[in-house]
Each structure stands twice: as structure tokens, then as C-alpha cells.
């Protein structure tokens, strides 16, 4: 049975790119899992949309957690989708995809607390 993963993130970069529909933010972080010490990397894309004076309190978010690759193969991974709160920088959502090693997390939830840099990923409960 899968356990809850708790990662401490260290931001590597957060870049904003503007286009005609608003802007994108691209972010990456190194992370360490609290119980196992497993090192991973995370890359995220956030879309902040506003147009003609209409804005939103949050942006859509897609992030991928990548575990170290073994023998030149693609890395084991978890894909997170949800929202990024524009005021607090906190994030919530669910696991939308995963490599076979982590398939028990698909449908599980995640939450990122920006004030302490902690990402919690829970396996699905059904």
C-alpha cells in the first residue's frame, strides 16, 4: 500500500513569460522526501490568465515530480494538476498521471504550502 509522500522543496527558478493571452510561469525545484531522504526534481507550468480587466484568484497548474532515472530509462514520475493561488502561492489538486511504480497515487490529492516549502502527495483512497 502506498504511503503519503512529503517533500521539502528548494526552488531553482521561477520565470514568467508573457504572451497575448496572459502569462506563463515556469518553475523548478529540487526536493527531498521527508521519511526516505529520496531526492527528486519538480518542474511546473502555471498559467495566469487575465484579459480585458477580468482576472482570476488562481492559475491553472501542471507539475511533474521526477525520480532519478535508472539505467538511462525515463524517470519514474507523478503528474500533478490543480490550482496555484495567486495570493498565498499555495497549491492544491490531484495526481492525474504516474509511471507504473506510482500508479496507486493516480486520483490521490496533493497540497503545497508555500510558506514552508512542503509538498504533500497522498495516494488515492478508493
N, CA, C and O atoms as a printed pandas DataFrame, in Angstrom:
     atom_number atom_name residue_name chain_id  residue_number  x_coord  y_coord  z_coord
0              1         N          UNK        A               1    0.840   -1.184    0.000
1              2        CA          UNK        A               1    0.000    0.000    0.000
2              3         C          UNK        A               1    0.889    1.253    0.000
3              4         O          UNK        A               1    1.863    1.335    0.748
4              5         N          UNK        A               2    0.550    2.186   -0.819
5              6        CA          UNK        A               2    1.316    3.429   -0.953
6              7         C          UNK        A               2    1.157    4.301    0.296
7              8         O          UNK        A               2    0.108    4.309    0.940
8              9         N          UNK        A               3    2.213    5.024    0.614
9             10        CA          UNK        A               3    2.190    5.932    1.754
10            11         C          UNK        A               3    2.163    7.379    1.266
11            12         O          UNK        A               3    2.490    7.660    0.113
12            13         N          UNK        A               4    1.780    8.267    2.130
13            14        CA          UNK        A               4    1.812    9.694    1.809
14            15         C          UNK        A               4    3.256   10.141    1.659
15            16         O          UNK        A               4    4.116    9.802    2.472
16            17         N          UNK        A               5    3.508   10.914    0.599
17            18        CA          UNK        A               5    4.845   11.451    0.339
18            19         C          UNK        A               5    4.901   12.894    0.807
19            20         O          UNK        A               5    3.982   13.667    0.539
20            21         N          UNK        A               6    5.955   13.262    1.494
21            22        CA          UNK        A               6    6.140   14.622    1.984
22            23         C          UNK        A               6    7.494   15.118    1.489
23            24         O          UNK        A               6    8.536   14.593    1.881
24            25         N          UNK        A               7    7.473   16.130    0.628
25            26        CA          UNK        A               7    8.697   16.655    0.042
26            27         C          UNK        A               7    8.974   18.071    0.533
27            28         O          UNK        A               7    8.071   18.906    0.596
28            29         N          UNK        A               8   10.225   18.330    0.877
29            30        CA          UNK        A               8   10.698   19.688    1.160
30            31         C          UNK        A               8   11.317   20.201   -0.134
31            32         O          UNK        A               8   12.280   19.620   -0.634
32            33         N          UNK        A               9   10.770   21.285   -0.680
33            34        CA          UNK        A               9   11.222   21.824   -1.958
34            35         C          UNK        A               9   12.193   22.978   -1.772
35            36         O          UNK        A               9   12.049   23.796   -0.864
36            37         N          UNK        A              10   13.179   23.023   -2.647
37            38        CA          UNK        A              10   14.110   24.142   -2.745
38            39         C          UNK        A              10   13.998   24.688   -4.162
39            40         O          UNK        A              10   14.374   24.014   -5.121
40            41         N          UNK        A              11   13.485   25.902   -4.297
41            42        CA          UNK        A              11   13.245   26.498   -5.605
42            43         C          UNK        A              11   14.548   26.715   -6.366
43            44         O          UNK        A              11   15.508   27.267   -5.829
44            45         N          UNK        A              12   14.570   26.276   -7.621
45            46        CA          UNK        A              12   15.714   26.508   -8.501
46            47         C          UNK        A              12   15.505   27.746   -9.355
47            48         O          UNK        A              12   16.424   28.546   -9.529
48            49         N          UNK        A              13   14.293   27.908   -9.892
49            50        CA          UNK        A              13   13.950   29.115  -10.645
50            51         C          UNK        A              13   12.449   29.238  -10.756
51            52         O          UNK        A              13   11.720   28.258  -10.605
52            53         N          UNK        A              14   11.987   30.461  -11.023
53            54        CA          UNK        A              14   10.579   30.763  -11.284
54            55         C          UNK        A              14   10.574   31.904  -12.291
55            56         O          UNK        A              14   10.770   33.061  -11.919
56            57         N          UNK        A              15   10.352   31.591  -13.554
57            58        CA          UNK        A              15   10.414   32.565  -14.635
58            59         C          UNK        A              15    9.025   32.831  -15.203
59            60         O          UNK        A              15    8.223   31.910  -15.358
60            61         N          UNK        A              16    8.750   34.072  -15.507
61            62        CA          UNK        A              16    7.477   34.453  -16.111
62            63         C          UNK        A              16    7.690   34.807  -17.577
63            64         O          UNK        A              16    8.624   35.529  -17.925
64            65         N          UNK        A              17    6.808   34.288  -18.433
65            66        CA          UNK        A              17    6.842   34.552  -19.868
66            67         C          UNK        A              17    5.464   35.056  -20.274
67            68         O          UNK        A              17    4.463   34.361  -20.094
68            69         N          UNK        A              18    5.417   36.265  -20.822
69            70        CA          UNK        A              18    4.137   36.875  -21.196
70            71         C          UNK        A              18    3.832   36.616  -22.663
71            72         O          UNK        A              18    4.719   36.668  -23.514
72            73         N          UNK        A              19    2.560   36.335  -22.947
73            74        CA          UNK        A              19    2.099   36.245  -24.331
74            75         C          UNK        A              19    0.788   37.017  -24.456
75            76         O          UNK        A              19    0.358   37.649  -23.492
76            77         N          UNK        A              20    0.155   36.979  -25.604
77            78        CA          UNK        A              20   -1.036   37.810  -25.839
78            79         C          UNK        A              20   -2.229   37.421  -24.981
79            80         O          UNK        A              20   -3.144   38.227  -24.812
80            81         N          UNK        A              21   -2.247   36.215  -24.438
81            82        CA          UNK        A              21   -3.372   35.779  -23.624
82            83         C          UNK        A              21   -3.152   35.902  -22.138
83            84         O          UNK        A              21   -4.039   35.541  -21.365
84            85         N          UNK        A              22   -2.030   36.388  -21.711
85            86        CA          UNK        A              22   -1.725   36.473  -20.280
86            87         C          UNK        A              22   -0.271   36.153  -20.057
87            88         O          UNK        A              22    0.595   36.710  -20.733
88            89         N          UNK        A              23    0.017   35.274  -19.131
89            90        CA          UNK        A              23    1.404   34.876  -18.949
90            91         C          UNK        A              23    1.503   33.470  -18.385
91            92         O          UNK        A              23    0.559   32.943  -17.797
92            93         N          UNK        A              24    2.655   32.888  -18.578
93            94        CA          UNK        A              24    3.010   31.590  -18.038
94            95         C          UNK        A              24    4.101   31.790  -17.003
95            96         O          UNK        A              24    4.920   32.701  -17.124
96            97         N          UNK        A              25    4.112   30.954  -16.001
97            98        CA          UNK        A              25    5.246   30.879  -15.088
98            99         C          UNK        A              25    5.787   29.463  -15.162
99           100         O          UNK        A              25    5.033   28.492  -15.096
100          101         N          UNK        A              26    7.094   29.359  -15.300
101          102        CA          UNK        A              26    7.769   28.073  -15.297
102          103         C          UNK        A              26    8.641   28.025  -14.050
103          104         O          UNK        A              26    9.431   28.934  -13.794
104          105         N          UNK        A              27    8.487   26.960  -13.286
105          106        CA          UNK        A              27    9.237   26.839  -12.040
106          107         C          UNK        A              27    9.858   25.450  -11.952
107          108         O          UNK        A              27    9.338   24.488  -12.517
108          109         N          UNK        A              28   10.963   25.361  -11.244
109          110        CA          UNK        A              28   11.599   24.068  -10.989
110          111         C          UNK        A              28   12.155   24.073   -9.573
111          112         O          UNK        A              28   12.500   25.119   -9.022
112          113         N          UNK        A              29   12.233   22.878   -9.002
113          114        CA          UNK        A              29   12.739   22.751   -7.641
114          115         C          UNK        A              29   13.431   21.409   -7.453
115          116         O          UNK        A              29   13.081   20.420   -8.097
116          117         N          UNK        A              30   14.408   21.390   -6.573
117          118        CA          UNK        A              30   14.939   20.149   -6.038
118          119         C          UNK        A              30   14.095   19.836   -4.812
119          120         O          UNK        A              30   13.583   20.742   -4.153
120          121         N          UNK        A              31   13.951   18.546   -4.508
121          122        CA          UNK        A              31   13.137   18.173   -3.358
122          123         C          UNK        A              31   13.705   16.920   -2.704
123          124         O          UNK        A              31   14.382   16.110   -3.338
124          125         N          UNK        A              32   13.407   16.788   -1.419
125          126        CA          UNK        A              32   13.818   15.615   -0.647
126          127         C          UNK        A              32   12.596   15.104    0.102
127          128         O          UNK        A              32   11.893   15.871    0.760
128          129         N          UNK        A              33   12.348   13.785   -0.006
129          130        CA          UNK        A              33   11.219   13.175    0.697
130          131         C          UNK        A              33   11.588   13.029    2.170
131          132         O          UNK        A              33   12.669   12.540    2.495
132          133         N          UNK        A              34   10.689   13.454    3.062
133          134        CA          UNK        A              34   10.991   13.574    4.493
134          135         C          UNK        A              34   11.332   12.248    5.170
135          136         O          UNK        A              34   12.234   12.213    6.008
136          137         N          UNK        A              35   10.651   11.172    4.840
137          138        CA          UNK        A              35   10.867    9.903    5.540
138          139         C          UNK        A              35   12.020    9.088    4.966
139          140         O          UNK        A              35   12.757    8.443    5.712
140          141         N          UNK        A              36   12.180    9.112    3.639
141          142        CA          UNK        A              36   13.162    8.233    2.992
142          143         C          UNK        A              36   14.452    8.944    2.587
143          144         O          UNK        A              36   15.473    8.297    2.358
144          145         N          UNK        A              37   14.406   10.274    2.499
145          146        CA          UNK        A              37   15.554   11.020    2.009
146          147         C          UNK        A              37   15.707   10.968    0.495
147          148         O          UNK        A              37   16.693   11.467   -0.049
148          149         N          UNK        A              38   14.729   10.361   -0.193
149          150        CA          UNK        A              38   14.766   10.254   -1.658
150          151         C          UNK        A              38   14.809   11.640   -2.284
151          152         O          UNK        A              38   13.990   12.498   -1.954
152          153         N          UNK        A              39   15.761   11.864   -3.187
153          154        CA          UNK        A              39   15.879   13.139   -3.889
154          155         C          UNK        A              39   15.142   13.060   -5.218
155          156         O          UNK        A              39   15.268   12.083   -5.956
156          157         N          UNK        A              40   14.374   14.103   -5.509
157          158        CA          UNK        A              40   13.625   14.206   -6.756
158          159         C          UNK        A              40   13.757   15.621   -7.289
159          160         O          UNK        A              40   14.318   16.499   -6.634
160          161         N          UNK        A              41   13.231   15.828   -8.490
161          162        CA          UNK        A              41   13.114   17.174   -9.037
162          163         C          UNK        A              41   11.685   17.389   -9.454
163          164         O          UNK        A              41   10.971   16.439   -9.774
164          165         N          UNK        A              42   11.266   18.636   -9.452
165          166        CA          UNK        A              42    9.917   19.013   -9.832
166          167         C          UNK        A              42   10.008   20.138  -10.851
167          168         O          UNK        A              42   10.815   21.056  -10.709
168          169         N          UNK        A              43    9.172   20.056  -11.879
169          170        CA          UNK        A              43    9.060   21.149  -12.841
170          171         C          UNK        A              43    7.579   21.459  -12.996
171          172         O          UNK        A              43    6.750   20.549  -13.040
172          173         N          UNK        A              44    7.246   22.744  -13.079
173          174        CA          UNK        A              44    5.843   23.143  -13.118
174          175         C          UNK        A              44    5.611   24.248  -14.135
175          176         O          UNK        A              44    6.497   25.055  -14.417
176          177         N          UNK        A              45    4.403   24.266  -14.678
177          178        CA          UNK        A              45    3.941   25.349  -15.539
178          179         C          UNK        A              45    2.637   25.871  -14.954
179          180         O          UNK        A              45    1.722   25.103  -14.656
180          181         N          UNK        A              46    2.566   27.187  -14.794
181          182        CA          UNK        A              46    1.374   27.823  -14.245
182          183         C          UNK        A              46    0.879   28.859  -15.250
183          184         O          UNK        A              46    1.669   29.652  -15.762
184          185         N          UNK        A              47   -0.399   28.858  -15.529
185          186        CA          UNK        A              47   -0.970   29.813  -16.471
186          187         C          UNK        A              47   -1.815   30.813  -15.702
187          188         O          UNK        A              47   -2.820   30.449  -15.091
188          189         N          UNK        A              48   -1.403   32.078  -15.734
189          190        CA          UNK        A              48   -2.180   33.151  -15.105
190          191         C          UNK        A              48   -2.916   33.883  -16.210
191          192         O          UNK        A              48   -2.291   34.545  -17.038
192          193         N          UNK        A              49   -4.210   33.774  -16.233
193          194        CA          UNK        A              49   -4.996   34.406  -17.286
194          195         C          UNK        A              49   -5.750   35.617  -16.765
195          196         O          UNK        A              49   -6.416   35.566  -15.731
196          197         N          UNK        A              50   -5.629   36.685  -17.495
197          198        CA          UNK        A              50   -6.490   37.852  -17.301
198          199         C          UNK        A              50   -6.577   38.532  -18.655
199          200         O          UNK        A              50   -5.599   38.585  -19.401
200          201         N          UNK        A              51   -7.734   39.040  -18.958
201          202        CA          UNK        A              51   -7.927   39.673  -20.252
202          203         C          UNK        A              51   -9.060   40.687  -20.109
203          204         O          UNK        A              51  -10.086   40.401  -19.491
204          205         N          UNK        A              52   -8.871   41.850  -20.672
205          206        CA          UNK        A              52   -9.887   42.906  -20.653
206          207         C          UNK        A              52  -10.359   43.217  -19.239
207          208         O          UNK        A              52  -11.541   43.470  -19.011
208          209         N          UNK        A              53   -9.427   43.195  -18.292
209          210        CA          UNK        A              53   -9.760   43.537  -16.912
210          211         C          UNK        A              53  -10.382   42.423  -16.105
211          212         O          UNK        A              53  -10.694   42.619  -14.931
212          213         N          UNK        A              54  -10.574   41.257  -16.700
213          214        CA          UNK        A              54  -11.139   40.123  -15.974
214          215         C          UNK        A              54   -9.985   39.246  -15.513
215          216         O          UNK        A              54   -9.189   38.765  -16.320
216          217         N          UNK        A              55   -9.907   39.045  -14.203
217          218        CA          UNK        A              55   -8.837   38.236  -13.638
218          219         C          UNK        A              55   -9.397   37.106  -12.807
219          220         O          UNK        A              55  -10.606   37.019  -12.588
220          221         N          UNK        A              56   -8.516   36.243  -12.346
221          222        CA          UNK        A              56   -8.899   35.103  -11.534
222          223         C          UNK        A              56   -8.015   35.061  -10.291
223          224         O          UNK        A              56   -6.877   35.530  -10.336
224          225         N          UNK        A              57   -8.515   34.508   -9.176
225          226        CA          UNK        A              57   -7.712   34.458   -7.953
226          227         C          UNK        A              57   -6.639   33.369   -7.976
227          228         O          UNK        A              57   -5.757   33.342   -7.118
228          229         N          UNK        A              58   -6.718   32.475   -8.959
229          230        CA          UNK        A              58   -5.770   31.372   -9.030
230          231         C          UNK        A              58   -5.447   31.071  -10.491
231          232         O          UNK        A              58   -6.200   31.435  -11.395
232          233         N          UNK        A              59   -4.338   30.413  -10.702
233          234        CA          UNK        A              59   -3.969   29.994  -12.047
234          235         C          UNK        A              59   -3.981   28.479  -12.122
235          236         O          UNK        A              59   -3.858   27.788  -11.111
236          237         N          UNK        A              60   -4.134   27.974  -13.348
237          238        CA          UNK        A              60   -4.066   26.530  -13.504
238          239         C          UNK        A              60   -2.618   26.082  -13.375
239          240         O          UNK        A              60   -1.692   26.834  -13.678
240          241         N          UNK        A              61   -2.440   24.861  -12.927
241          242        CA          UNK        A              61   -1.112   24.351  -12.609
242          243         C          UNK        A              61   -0.965   22.926  -13.120
243          244         O          UNK        A              61   -1.857   22.098  -12.940
244          245         N          UNK        A              62    0.147   22.650  -13.748
245          246        CA          UNK        A              62    0.569   21.279  -14.056
246          247         C          UNK        A              62    2.012   21.149  -13.584
247          248         O          UNK        A              62    2.864   21.966  -13.934
248          249         N          UNK        A              63    2.278   20.134  -12.799
249          250        CA          UNK        A              63    3.631   19.908  -12.284
250          251         C          UNK        A              63    3.969   18.432  -12.391
251          252         O          UNK        A              63    3.096   17.574  -12.256
252          253         N          UNK        A              64    5.233   18.141  -12.632
253          254        CA          UNK        A              64    5.694   16.755  -12.695
254          255         C          UNK        A              64    6.838   16.559  -11.707
255          256         O          UNK        A              64    7.824   17.296  -11.716
256          257         N          UNK        A              65    6.683   15.552  -10.859
257          258        CA          UNK        A              65    7.724   15.145   -9.927
258          259         C          UNK        A              65    8.483   14.003  -10.605
259          260         O          UNK        A              65    7.886   12.987  -10.964
260          261         N          UNK        A              66    9.793   14.166  -10.779
261          262        CA          UNK        A              66   10.614   13.161  -11.457
262          263         C          UNK        A              66   11.619   12.552  -10.486
263          264         O          UNK        A              66   12.403   13.259   -9.852
264          265         N          UNK        A              67   11.579   11.243  -10.387
265          266        CA          UNK        A              67   12.512   10.499   -9.562
266          267         C          UNK        A              67   13.758   10.199  -10.397
267          268         O          UNK        A              67   13.691   10.265  -11.625
268          269         N          UNK        A              68   14.878    9.875   -9.778
269          270        CA          UNK        A              68   16.087    9.590  -10.556
270          271         C          UNK        A              68   15.859    8.456  -11.555
271          272         O          UNK        A              68   15.244    7.442  -11.225
272          273         N          UNK        A              69   16.357    8.637  -12.768
273          274        CA          UNK        A              69   16.230    7.616  -13.808
274          275         C          UNK        A              69   17.162    6.447  -13.501
275          276         O          UNK        A              69   18.239    6.629  -12.932
276          277         N          UNK        A              70   16.743    5.276  -13.876
277          278        CA          UNK        A              70   17.549    4.070  -13.689
278          279         C          UNK        A              70   18.053    3.583  -15.047
279          280         O          UNK        A              70   17.260    3.392  -15.969
280          281         N          UNK        A              71   19.338    3.386  -15.176
281          282        CA          UNK        A              71   19.949    2.797  -16.376
282          283         C          UNK        A              71   19.539    3.485  -17.669
283          284         O          UNK        A              71   19.287    2.811  -18.667
284          285         N          UNK        A              72   19.468    4.803  -17.674
285          286        CA          UNK        A              72   19.169    5.531  -18.900
286          287         C          UNK        A              72   17.721    5.492  -19.342
287          288         O          UNK        A              72   17.404    5.973  -20.430
288          289         N          UNK        A              73   16.829    4.935  -18.533
289          290        CA          UNK        A              73   15.406    4.900  -18.889
290          291         C          UNK        A              73   14.733    6.201  -18.460
291          292         O          UNK        A              73   15.321    7.020  -17.754
292          293         N          UNK        A              74   13.506    6.370  -18.896
293          294        CA          UNK        A              74   12.739    7.547  -18.476
294          295         C          UNK        A              74   12.536    7.495  -16.962
295          296         O          UNK        A              74   12.356    6.415  -16.400
296          297         N          UNK        A              75   12.563    8.656  -16.297
297          298        CA          UNK        A              75   12.412    8.644  -14.840
298          299         C          UNK        A              75   11.000    8.283  -14.392
299          300         O          UNK        A              75   10.019    8.624  -15.053
300          301         N          UNK        A              76   10.913    7.590  -13.265
301          302        CA          UNK        A              76    9.618    7.380  -12.624
302          303         C          UNK        A              76    9.058    8.760  -12.288
303          304         O          UNK        A              76    9.822    9.682  -12.001
304          305         N          UNK        A              77    7.724    8.915  -12.321
305          306        CA          UNK        A              77    7.170   10.258  -12.181
306          307         C          UNK        A              77    5.739   10.257  -11.683
307          308         O          UNK        A              77    5.033    9.249  -11.734
308          309         N          UNK        A              78    5.339   11.417  -11.203
309          310        CA          UNK        A              78    3.957   11.732  -10.815
310          311         C          UNK        A              78    3.603   13.060  -11.469
311          312         O          UNK        A              78    4.397   13.999  -11.422
312          313         N          UNK        A              79    2.426   13.154  -12.078
313          314        CA          UNK        A              79    1.973   14.419  -12.654
314          315         C          UNK        A              79    0.830   14.958  -11.803
315          316         O          UNK        A              79   -0.150   14.266  -11.528
316          317         N          UNK        A              80    0.986   16.216  -11.395
317          318        CA          UNK        A              80    0.011   16.881  -10.527
318          319         C          UNK        A              80   -0.718   17.949  -11.335
319          320         O          UNK        A              80   -0.094   18.691  -12.094
320          321         N          UNK        A              81   -2.032   18.029  -11.174
321          322        CA          UNK        A              81   -2.801   19.102  -11.808
322          323         C          UNK        A              81   -3.724   19.722  -10.777
323          324         O          UNK        A              81   -4.324   19.025   -9.958
324          325         N          UNK        A              82   -3.829   21.049  -10.830
325          326        CA          UNK        A              82   -4.678   21.745   -9.880
326          327         C          UNK        A              82   -4.597   23.232  -10.066
327          328         O          UNK        A              82   -4.530   23.725  -11.192
328          329         N          UNK        A              83   -4.604   23.959   -8.953
329          330        CA          UNK        A              83   -4.565   25.420   -8.997
330          331         C          UNK        A              83   -3.440   25.957   -8.121
331          332         O          UNK        A              83   -3.030   25.350   -7.132
332          333         N          UNK        A              84   -2.961   27.129   -8.539
333          334        CA          UNK        A              84   -1.935   27.880   -7.819
334          335         C          UNK        A              84   -2.593   29.173   -7.365
335          336         O          UNK        A              84   -2.970   30.002   -8.194
336          337         N          UNK        A              85   -2.736   29.355   -6.046
337          338        CA          UNK        A              85   -3.348   30.567   -5.504
338          339         C          UNK        A              85   -2.396   31.737   -5.699
339          340         O          UNK        A              85   -1.242   31.676   -5.276
340          341         N          UNK        A              86   -2.872   32.802   -6.336
341          342        CA          UNK        A              86   -2.014   33.931   -6.676
342          343         C          UNK        A              86   -1.657   34.810   -5.481
343          344         O          UNK        A              86   -0.708   35.591   -5.558
344          345         N          UNK        A              87   -2.389   34.701   -4.392
345          346        CA          UNK        A              87   -2.091   35.491   -3.201
346          347         C          UNK        A              87   -1.116   34.775   -2.270
347          348         O          UNK        A              87   -0.109   35.350   -1.857
348          349         N          UNK        A              88   -1.417   33.528   -1.943
349          350        CA          UNK        A              88   -0.600   32.785   -0.971
350          351         C          UNK        A              88    0.518   31.964   -1.620
351          352         O          UNK        A              88    1.479   31.585   -0.950
352          353         N          UNK        A              89    0.396   31.691   -2.910
353          354        CA          UNK        A              89    1.281   30.772   -3.650
354          355         C          UNK        A              89    1.090   29.315   -3.244
355          356         O          UNK        A              89    1.876   28.460   -3.650
356          357         N          UNK        A              90    0.061   29.014   -2.451
357          358        CA          UNK        A              90   -0.259   27.635   -2.121
358          359         C          UNK        A              90   -0.882   26.958   -3.339
359          360         O          UNK        A              90   -1.418   27.619   -4.228
360          361         N          UNK        A              91   -0.801   25.630   -3.363
361          362        CA          UNK        A              91   -1.332   24.872   -4.488
362          363         C          UNK        A              91   -2.073   23.654   -3.982
363          364         O          UNK        A              91   -1.692   23.062   -2.973
364          365         N          UNK        A              92   -3.148   23.274   -4.693
365          366        CA          UNK        A              92   -3.916   22.068   -4.368
366          367         C          UNK        A              92   -4.394   21.421   -5.654
367          368         O          UNK        A              92   -4.504   22.076   -6.691
368          369         N          UNK        A              93   -4.676   20.142   -5.579
369          370        CA          UNK        A              93   -5.204   19.432   -6.733
370          371         C          UNK        A              93   -5.092   17.935   -6.541
371          372         O          UNK        A              93   -5.148   17.427   -5.420
372          373         N          UNK        A              94   -4.930   17.224   -7.675
373          374        CA          UNK        A              94   -4.864   15.772   -7.621
374          375         C          UNK        A              94   -3.770   15.248   -8.545
375          376         O          UNK        A              94   -3.246   15.968   -9.395
376          377         N          UNK        A              95   -3.448   13.983   -8.353
377          378        CA          UNK        A              95   -2.473   13.311   -9.204
378          379         C          UNK        A              95   -3.229   12.812  -10.428
379          380         O          UNK        A              95   -4.154   12.009  -10.309
380          381         N          UNK        A              96   -2.833   13.291  -11.605
381          382        CA          UNK        A              96   -3.560   12.936  -12.829
382          383         C          UNK        A              96   -2.895   11.811  -13.616
383          384         O          UNK        A              96   -3.557   11.151  -14.418
384          385         N          UNK        A              97   -1.618   11.583  -13.407
385          386        CA          UNK        A              97   -0.902   10.523  -14.124
386          387         C          UNK        A              97    0.327   10.134  -13.316
387          388         O          UNK        A              97    0.798   10.892  -12.468
388          389         N          UNK        A              98    0.834    8.943  -13.594
389          390        CA          UNK        A              98    2.029    8.466  -12.900
390          391         C          UNK        A              98    2.630    7.304  -13.675
391          392         O          UNK        A              98    1.933    6.613  -14.418
392          393         N          UNK        A              99    3.925    7.096  -13.495
393          394        CA          UNK        A              99    4.548    5.897  -14.038
394          395         C          UNK        A              99    4.052    4.704  -13.212
395          396         O          UNK        A              99    3.478    4.882  -12.138
396          397         N          UNK        A             100    4.278    3.496  -13.719
397          398        CA          UNK        A             100    3.704    2.301  -13.087
398          399         C          UNK        A             100    4.098    2.137  -11.623
399          400         O          UNK        A             100    3.324    1.593  -10.836
400          401         N          UNK        A             101    5.284    2.598  -11.246
401          402        CA          UNK        A             101    5.723    2.473   -9.852
402          403         C          UNK        A             101    4.845    3.266   -8.889
403          404         O          UNK        A             101    4.793    2.973   -7.694
404          405         N          UNK        A             102    4.162    4.268   -9.421
405          406        CA          UNK        A             102    3.377    5.173   -8.578
406          407         C          UNK        A             102    1.901    5.209   -8.965
407          408         O          UNK        A             102    1.216    6.190   -8.673
408          409         N          UNK        A             103    1.395    4.153   -9.620
409          410        CA          UNK        A             103    0.015    4.188  -10.099
410          411         C          UNK        A             103   -1.023    4.261   -8.979
411          412         O          UNK        A             103   -2.163    4.652   -9.226
412          413         N          UNK        A             104   -0.646    3.889   -7.749
413          414        CA          UNK        A             104   -1.588    3.986   -6.622
414          415         C          UNK        A             104   -1.874    5.437   -6.220
415          416         O          UNK        A             104   -2.784    5.696   -5.433
416          417         N          UNK        A             105   -1.104    6.373   -6.755
417          418        CA          UNK        A             105   -1.315    7.788   -6.444
418          419         C          UNK        A             105   -2.282    8.457   -7.419
419          420         O          UNK        A             105   -2.798    9.534   -7.122
420          421         N          UNK        A             106   -2.538    7.842   -8.578
421          422        CA          UNK        A             106   -3.455    8.450   -9.556
422          423         C          UNK        A             106   -4.831    8.575   -8.912
423          424         O          UNK        A             106   -5.398    7.585   -8.450
424          425         N          UNK        A             107   -5.365    9.789   -8.882
425          426        CA          UNK        A             107   -6.628   10.060   -8.206
426          427         C          UNK        A             107   -6.445   10.519   -6.771
427          428         O          UNK        A             107   -7.410   10.927   -6.124
428          429         N          UNK        A             108   -5.217   10.458   -6.265
429          430        CA          UNK        A             108   -4.921   10.973   -4.925
430          431         C          UNK        A             108   -4.816   12.492   -4.972
431          432         O          UNK        A             108   -4.946   13.092   -6.038
432          433         N          UNK        A             109   -4.587   13.100   -3.847
433          434        CA          UNK        A             109   -4.552   14.557   -3.765
434          435         C          UNK        A             109   -3.148   15.054   -3.451
435          436         O          UNK        A             109   -2.282   14.299   -3.010
436          437         N          UNK        A             110   -2.949   16.354   -3.692
437          438        CA          UNK        A             110   -1.706   16.993   -3.284
438          439         C          UNK        A             110   -2.014   18.372   -2.740
439          440         O          UNK        A             110   -3.037   18.974   -3.067
440          441         N          UNK        A             111   -1.113   18.864   -1.904
441          442        CA          UNK        A             111   -1.194   20.229   -1.380
442          443         C          UNK        A             111    0.227   20.730   -1.198
443          444         O          UNK        A             111    1.093   20.008   -0.703
444          445         N          UNK        A             112    0.457   21.967   -1.598
445          446        CA          UNK        A             112    1.754   22.609   -1.407
446          447         C          UNK        A             112    1.544   23.827   -0.528
447          448         O          UNK        A             112    0.726   24.693   -0.838
448          449         N          UNK        A             113    2.288   23.891    0.573
449          450        CA          UNK        A             113    2.264   25.028    1.483
450          451         C          UNK        A             113    3.495   25.877    1.177
451          452         O          UNK        A             113    4.610   25.529    1.567
452          453         N          UNK        A             114    3.287   26.985    0.482
453          454        CA          UNK        A             114    4.401   27.826    0.042
454          455         C          UNK        A             114    5.155   28.464    1.198
455          456         O          UNK        A             114    6.347   28.743    1.070
456          457         N          UNK        A             115    4.497   28.700    2.313
457          458        CA          UNK        A             115    5.167   29.376    3.435
458          459         C          UNK        A             115    6.273   28.522    4.049
459          460         O          UNK        A             115    7.210   29.059    4.639
460          461         N          UNK        A             116    6.174   27.199    3.917
461          462        CA          UNK        A             116    7.191   26.315    4.480
462          463         C          UNK        A             116    7.856   25.436    3.409
463          464         O          UNK        A             116    8.771   24.673    3.719
464          465         N          UNK        A             117    7.400   25.540    2.155
465          466        CA          UNK        A             117    8.015   24.787    1.062
466          467         C          UNK        A             117    7.779   23.286    1.121
467          468         O          UNK        A             117    8.636   22.505    0.707
468          469         N          UNK        A             118    6.618   22.874    1.636
469          470        CA          UNK        A             118    6.315   21.446    1.785
470          471         C          UNK        A             118    5.207   21.040    0.808
471          472         O          UNK        A             118    4.151   21.669    0.740
472          473         N          UNK        A             119    5.482   19.965    0.052
473          474        CA          UNK        A             119    4.526   19.354   -0.876
474          475         C          UNK        A             119    4.130   18.008   -0.316
475          476         O          UNK        A             119    4.989   17.167   -0.049
476          477         N          UNK        A             120    2.829   17.791   -0.132
477          478        CA          UNK        A             120    2.309   16.521    0.375
478          479         C          UNK        A             120    1.482   15.880   -0.720
479          480         O          UNK        A             120    0.560   16.495   -1.256
480          481         N          UNK        A             121    1.818   14.626   -1.055
481          482        CA          UNK        A             121    1.095   13.865   -2.080
482          483         C          UNK        A             121    0.541   12.621   -1.437
483          484         O          UNK        A             121    1.286   11.804   -0.897
484          485         N          UNK        A             122   -0.784   12.474   -1.494
485          486        CA          UNK        A             122   -1.444   11.314   -0.870
486          487         C          UNK        A             122   -1.939   10.340   -1.937
487          488         O          UNK        A             122   -2.408   10.760   -2.995
488          489         N          UNK        A             123   -1.834    9.030   -1.657
489          490        CA          UNK        A             123   -2.364    8.060   -2.611
490          491         C          UNK        A             123   -3.889    8.125   -2.639
491          492         O          UNK        A             123   -4.515    8.647   -1.717
492          493         N          UNK        A             124   -4.476    7.591   -3.705
493          494        CA          UNK        A             124   -5.946    7.588   -3.771
494          495         C          UNK        A             124   -6.491    6.739   -2.628
495          496         O          UNK        A             124   -5.824    5.828   -2.136
496          497         N          UNK        A             125   -7.699    7.052   -2.223
497          498        CA          UNK        A             125   -8.284    6.365   -1.064
498          499         C          UNK        A             125   -9.416    5.421   -1.455
499          500         O          UNK        A             125  -10.077    4.869   -0.576
500          501         N          UNK        A             126   -9.652    5.227   -2.718
501          502        CA          UNK        A             126  -10.729    4.313   -3.130
502          503         C          UNK        A             126  -10.213    3.041   -3.697
503          504         O          UNK        A             126  -10.997    2.176   -4.086
